[in-house]
Structure formats: C-alpha cells, structure tokens
Amino acid sequence: MQAFATCLLIIAFFSTSLSITSAQEPPQIEPILIQSQGLIFVVPQSRDKLMAYSTVTNSWSHTEIAIEESSIPLLKIQPTVGNTLAACQLGQELHAYSAKTGLWAKLRLPLPHESKISYSISDNLITAYVKTKTKTWIYVFGEDAKAWSGVNLTTGEQAPTEEKKQ
C-alpha cells in the first residue's frame, strides 16, 4: 500500500511538473496572411517586416518594422486591406502599400496619448485623420502614390510628412 501511495505521489509530481513547464512556454506566433483582389498582405512569424505581393506588378515588396522581441507575443497587428491598398498602424507609424505602384510609404504619427488617430481605406485612397489638442491633419495615400501627402485642416498649410519609400 505504501509503494502504491509513493507511486501516485511521483506520478502527481511528474504531471504537475509537466504542466508548469508547458505553461511557461511562449505562445506560438502565427503569420498573418490576408488576400484581396489585387494584393496579398503578409506579416511573417518573425514580425520584423510587413510584406505585400502585387498582382499588378507581379512582385513582392516589404517595409521594415522595429519591434522589440520581448513584445512580439503581446503585439496586436491589425492590418486593413482593400482591393489594391493596405494599411497597418504600429505605434507611431502608419504603413501604407499600393499594389498599383508596388511601393510602401511610412507616415510618422504623434504619440498616441497626445492625439486621436483614425484611418480608412476606400477603393483608391487611404485617408488618415490625426487630431491633436491644437490641430487636425488629414493625410492621404492614393493607389498611384509613392508617398503620403497631408494638409493641416486648422491652417490650410500642407503638412510635412516623414515618409520612407520602399
């Protein structure tokens, strides 16, 4: 009887050890793949870039993203994909892609706690609205665009953009 109880104790300890070990393993990160009429949008498992394939240019292109490795399992990447355009906001960067040009453009945004940011995609245009305490901006990226363009809705001046084309 004592040998049976010892055996049960060993099995219980072994089972508990296995469940503790497996509970500490990081969650499996899956790639993100979204297909539309004119493009395929990919976030690889490595999470170091955004990629897109254009049916118009028959080519792949990418834009680098800077994410700390420790935050990868917690990062929620939520791309928005239209027929020929795609966009993805990551922190202070809004990445846009056009399947017609096969190019990426990156827009640097104010800190999220200092502004309200929203964007949408129509058939041929990505529109981003950025509102701070004193100003409101509209930025656009069209399907023929190579860079973001913007206007300050408070003053009517053209907004400076810090885009990076790839």
C-alpha positions as CSV (number, residue, x, y, z in Angstrom):
1,M,0.0,0.0,0.0
2,Q,2.8,2.4,0.8
3,A,4.5,1.6,-2.5
4,F,1.2,2.4,-4.3
5,A,0.9,5.8,-2.5
6,T,4.5,6.6,-3.3
7,C,3.9,5.8,-7.0
8,L,0.8,8.0,-7.0
9,L,2.8,10.8,-5.4
10,I,5.6,10.5,-8.0
11,I,3.0,10.5,-10.9
12,A,1.2,13.5,-9.4
13,F,4.5,15.4,-9.1
14,F,5.6,14.5,-12.6
15,S,2.2,15.6,-14.0
16,T,2.4,18.9,-12.1
17,S,6.0,19.5,-13.4
18,L,4.9,18.9,-17.0
19,S,2.0,21.3,-16.7
20,I,4.2,24.0,-15.1
21,T,6.8,23.7,-17.8
22,S,4.3,23.8,-20.7
23,A,2.5,26.8,-19.1
24,Q,5.8,28.8,-19.2
25,E,6.4,28.3,-22.9
26,P,5.7,31.4,-25.0
27,P,2.6,31.3,-27.2
28,Q,3.1,30.2,-30.8
29,I,3.1,33.2,-33.1
30,E,1.4,32.6,-36.4
31,P,2.0,34.6,-39.6
32,I,-0.8,36.9,-40.8
33,L,-2.0,36.4,-44.4
34,I,-4.8,38.5,-46.0
35,Q,-5.6,38.2,-49.7
36,S,-7.7,40.6,-51.7
37,Q,-8.4,41.1,-55.4
38,G,-5.1,43.0,-56.1
39,L,-2.7,42.0,-53.3
40,I,-1.6,39.6,-50.7
41,F,-0.6,41.1,-47.3
42,V,1.8,39.2,-45.1
43,V,3.1,39.7,-41.6
44,P,5.7,36.9,-41.2
45,Q,6.1,34.9,-38.0
46,S,9.3,36.9,-37.3
47,R,7.3,40.1,-37.0
48,D,10.3,42.1,-38.4
49,K,8.6,43.4,-41.6
50,L,5.3,43.9,-43.4
51,M,5.2,42.3,-46.9
52,A,2.9,42.6,-49.8
53,Y,2.5,40.9,-53.2
54,S,1.1,43.0,-56.1
55,T,-0.9,41.3,-58.8
56,V,-0.3,44.4,-60.9
57,T,3.5,44.4,-60.7
58,N,3.8,40.6,-60.1
59,S,6.3,41.3,-57.3
60,W,6.8,41.2,-53.5
61,S,7.9,44.2,-51.5
62,H,8.3,44.9,-47.8
63,T,8.8,47.6,-45.2
64,E,10.9,47.1,-42.1
65,I,9.2,47.4,-38.7
66,A,11.1,47.9,-35.4
67,I,9.5,45.8,-32.7
68,E,11.3,44.6,-29.5
69,E,11.5,40.8,-29.5
70,S,10.0,40.7,-25.9
71,S,6.8,42.5,-27.1
72,I,6.2,40.3,-30.1
73,P,3.8,37.8,-28.4
74,L,1.8,40.7,-27.0
75,L,1.7,42.9,-30.1
76,K,-1.6,43.0,-31.9
77,I,-1.1,43.7,-35.6
78,Q,-4.3,44.6,-37.3
79,P,-3.9,45.4,-41.0
80,T,-6.6,46.9,-43.1
81,V,-6.7,45.6,-46.7
82,G,-8.7,46.9,-49.7
83,N,-8.7,45.8,-53.3
84,T,-5.4,47.4,-54.2
85,L,-4.4,49.2,-51.0
86,A,-3.3,48.1,-47.5
87,A,-2.5,49.9,-44.3
88,C,-1.3,49.0,-40.8
89,Q,-0.7,51.2,-37.8
90,L,2.1,50.1,-35.5
91,G,2.6,52.6,-32.6
92,Q,3.7,55.9,-34.1
93,E,3.9,54.6,-37.7
94,L,1.2,54.2,-40.3
95,H,2.4,52.0,-43.1
96,A,0.6,52.1,-46.5
97,Y,1.0,49.9,-49.5
98,S,-0.2,50.3,-53.1
99,A,-0.5,47.3,-55.4
100,K,-0.6,49.6,-58.4
101,T,2.9,51.1,-57.7
102,G,4.2,48.1,-55.6
103,L,5.5,50.6,-53.0
104,W,5.3,51.1,-49.3
105,A,5.2,54.5,-47.6
106,K,5.6,55.2,-43.8
107,L,4.0,58.1,-42.0
108,R,5.3,59.2,-38.6
109,L,2.5,60.0,-36.2
110,P,2.3,61.9,-32.9
111,L,2.4,59.9,-29.7
112,P,-1.0,58.1,-29.2
113,H,-1.6,59.7,-25.8
114,E,-1.2,63.2,-27.4
115,S,-3.6,62.6,-30.4
116,K,-6.5,60.8,-31.8
117,I,-5.7,58.8,-34.9
118,S,-8.0,57.0,-37.3
119,Y,-7.7,55.8,-40.9
120,S,-9.8,54.1,-43.5
121,I,-9.4,52.6,-47.0
122,S,-11.7,53.2,-49.9
123,D,-11.4,51.8,-53.5
124,N,-8.4,54.0,-54.4
125,L,-7.4,56.0,-51.3
126,I,-6.2,55.6,-47.7
127,T,-7.3,58.5,-45.6
128,A,-5.8,59.2,-42.1
129,Y,-7.1,61.8,-39.6
130,V,-4.8,63.0,-36.8
131,K,-6.2,65.3,-34.2
132,T,-4.0,66.9,-31.5
133,K,-5.1,69.5,-28.9
134,T,-4.5,72.4,-31.3
135,K,-4.5,71.0,-34.8
136,T,-6.2,68.5,-37.1
137,W,-4.4,66.9,-40.0
138,I,-5.6,64.8,-43.0
139,Y,-3.2,62.6,-44.7
140,V,-3.8,60.7,-48.0
141,F,-2.1,57.9,-49.8
142,G,-3.6,57.1,-53.2
143,E,-3.3,54.0,-55.3
144,D,-0.9,55.8,-57.6
145,A,1.1,57.4,-54.8
146,K,4.7,56.9,-53.8
147,A,4.4,58.9,-50.6
148,W,1.9,60.3,-48.0
149,S,0.5,63.8,-48.6
150,G,-1.2,65.8,-45.9
151,V,-2.9,69.1,-45.1
152,N,-3.4,70.9,-41.8
153,L,-7.1,71.4,-41.5
154,T,-6.7,74.2,-39.0
155,T,-4.4,76.4,-41.0
156,G,-4.8,75.0,-44.6
157,E,-1.0,74.5,-44.9
158,Q,0.4,71.4,-46.5
159,A,1.6,69.1,-43.7
160,P,5.2,67.9,-43.7
161,T,5.5,64.1,-44.0
162,E,8.3,61.9,-42.9
163,E,7.7,59.0,-45.2
164,K,10.0,56.3,-46.2
165,K,9.5,54.7,-49.6
166,Q,10.5,51.1,-50.1
